[in-house]
Amino acid sequence: MLNPIYTISKIAEILKAETKLVDEQLLIQYLVIDSRSVLVPENSLFFALTSHRNGHEFINDAYQKDIRNFVISDPGYISVHPDCNFIIVQDVLAALQALARYHRSQFNLKTIGITGSNGKTIVKEWLYQLLATDFNIVRSPKSYNSQIGVPLSVWQIDAENDLGIFEAGISAVNEMENIEKIIKPEIGILTTIGEAHAEGFSSRKEKLTEKLKLFKDADLFIYSPEYVTEVNAKDLPGKKQFSWSSKQPADLQIIAIEPIEGNCYLRAIYQNREIECMLPFKDRASIENGMTCWATLLALNYTPEQADLRLEKLSHVSMRLELKNGINQCSVIDDSYSADTSSLAIALDFLNQQNQHPKKTVILSELFETGKVDLDLYTEIADLLAQKKVNRLIGIGTHLAQFADLFNCETQFFNTTNDFIDAFPGLIFNHETILVKGARRFEFGKISKLLTQKIHDTVLEIDLNAMVGNLQFYRSKLASGVKIMAMVKAFSYGSGSFEIANLLQFHKVDYLAVAYADEGIALRKAGITLPIMVMSPEESAFEAIIKHNLEPEIYSVEILKSFLNALSGYDFNYPVHIKIDSGMHRLGFDQSEVETLLDLLKDNDKIKVQSIFSHLVASDVAEHDGFTQSQIDKFKPLANQIAVTLGYKPLFHISNTSGITRWPEAQMDMVRLGIGLYGFDSGLHQNRGLQTVMVLKTTVTQVKHLNAGETVGYSRKGMMKTGGKIATVKIGYADGYSRAFGNGVGKMLINGYLVPTIGSICMDMTMLDITGIEVKAGDEAIVFNKEHTIMQLAQDTNTIPYEILTNISQRVKRVYFYE
């Protein structure tokens, strides 16, 4: 694939925009929306978008990365950088979309547009596998399907492509029209219509109607009737339609779904005859996505025999980077299923977010089917590695080794993956972050396993994209200029320490908060440079707090005097935070103590008060709204009184997660975002608008058949009155699965079925009643996910999500996913 080339003046002409150009003939190949993600700065055009953050604020960052070309809506930035090219538009996002529309119009390739609630990315990637032998395909990188992602995807089109496969996602009405104009799909595929992103629509029908706008001019529309029940058949888009269903008559009517040794055998009626295919998957989501692909091949006039041959060769698609703990205190980023320049750039950006180790290593296979000659390809990759400050490259593949001289870092090359594995015992990996990035044929999964710590099969998966989505959700609720302090205490609510802090630092929160000094020290040692407030500072830790530039919460006269004493040997204004007790009655200065506080603060040059804050007791509960208002009313005059004495105004903050959503008037200068980052806000109805961040899963160790009257577990608490089957899974109360879940209170998902616990929860194991369900050793058991939620678990055991999350023990392996 070749990058498109336009002069900067041509782009200005396309956008019908005002300009201030210093080099009208400068060539543009790359579109940039994030100043942290730059490939070739001299040929990049930065769009100062204003969606969640004002992109104009990052022009200087982009300038420091050597970008000299900008699309802006605020001409006030022109004078700051007179040596740059500026295109001035009214709406930067509209300009990005207009440029993509123009670029798309220059090519006469066939296009497939895919939308739906789930399955878009997998169907896109499988269609790429199924059709790549017949077409030169351009497709959306990863899941680039938004108002921003679609233009960036379409920008990749070049003259060599004869098929484009693009996915489209929306979260509100009136969004699809813009995307449709960019993609202009001839073939439309609807995957599913579910609850994902439902918060932006008044009804399922409204969401379906909006999604179908993508296909308004399509020649062919492929769908399942189950997902379009709200629309009359005569109103379906497409000059032709092709339907598939396993529940009702359709062009492709599936009549049998039979699992066979990890695969799935499908039989269907098509054109009045029975046909068949084999899918190399057994889970429900993959089977449904496979049916969509089967229907697509048939609708594109492939014979049933051709479709069968191709479908049975489909391979697993991992669209997510996995961050895991590695051997010898390393961190491992596993992206071992795909290798192309677009996904490599994304992976390197994620690598760059990691600050816990000073050394960064990339294990990379040679790349295929990029459309570039090898010299150009590996020159681009070498430049990219240099820009991202990669310290070491381990290359695998004979072609890659031929270009060793291009790479200006420590290098080592192997002809095959097996050669690397044979040499592994003699290689040194220690205290570094390692990106494993390989084309599927190189089987880099073997390398990832060598580098990853061996921990038992209970895993907490943390979706970093979902966490970013939740951060942006709360940002969208804030008034301009309001800062965010993110709570990462208690091991980031059980989800990790530096892994979460790195993400929050990368996405530019303003402060972090921890409970104790040792948590903050660990973050400093992992490369976190953000200001960090310590909420429960201990006198014994004051020296370490000062050494590591942590900022203590001062909540009493005694702790203030002690900290001032600790500062006696220093000659600077040390940052602290003053806590007011407005009604929580946990920590903080009472109103009666404020005069004494003021006497200590007056004319004191040892400390500088960074913020004055308090904590809302019940911001999520409507019946206590009067008390919440009284807290706000009590806090403000006390904070102002302190500020007057200081002679300057520190940041004021009182609002927590639920306060952000329910009390916009309490935002003040900063808010403290905690459990909302992880997908929970009791001030929101059913956490509407938030994404599930964590999934806890384990595996089945053994399956047993028991006779009537036999018992299960300690003290014979579990009774199989009529006999049946049990499965033992690898999680117990030492992992954080409380004994309160025993004897049927707790449930887990296995193969799509919710099954109850039986007997007492053991230290390392739990038994489940799986009577009547097909289960075998090695099958996955979901403790909680977005279907079987933590909220439900908390309700079942009369507790709160916080307790369940923070109870997950450190021996449970954390795996971080990033897309």
Secondary structure, 3 states (H helix, E strand, C coil): CCCCCEEHHHHHHHHCCEEECCCCCCEECEEECCCCCCCCHHHEEEECCCCCCCHHHHHHHHHHCCCCEEEECCHHHHHHCCCCEEEECCCHHHHHHHHHHHHHHCCCCEEEEEECCCCHHHHHHHHHHHHCCCCCEEECCCCCCCCCHHHHHHCCCCCCCCEEEEECCCCCCCCHHHHHHHHCCCEEEECCCCCCCHHHCCCHHHHHHHHHHHHCCCCEEEECHHHCCCCCHHHCCCCEEEEEECCCCCCEEEEEEEEECCEEEEEEEECCEEEEEEECCCCHHHHHHHHHHHHHHHHCCCCHHHHHHHHCCCCCCCCCEEEEEEHHHCEEEEECCCCCHHHHHHHHHHHHHCCCCCEEEEEEECCCCCCCCHHHHHHHHHHHHHHCCCCEEEEECHHHHCCHHHCCCEEEEECCHHHHHHHHHHCCCCCEEEEEECCHHHCCHHHHHHHECCCCCCEEEEEHHHHHHHHHHHHCCCCCCCEEEEECHHHHHCCCCHHHHHHHHHCCCCEEEECCHHHHHHHHHCCCCCCEEECCCCHHHHHHHHHCCCEEEECCHHHHHHHHHHCCCCCCCEEEEEEECCCCCCCCECHHHHHHHHHHHCCCCCEEEEEEECCCCCCCCHHHHHHHHHHHHHHHHHHHHHHHHHCCCCEEECECHHHHHHCHHHCCCEEEECHHHHCCCCCCHHHCCCCCCEEEEEEEEEEEEECCCEEECHHHCEEECCCEEEEEECCCHHHCCCHHHCCCCCEEEECCEEEEECCCCCCCCEEEECCCCCCCCCCEEEEECCCCCHHHHHHHCCCCHHHHHHHCCCCCEEEEEEC
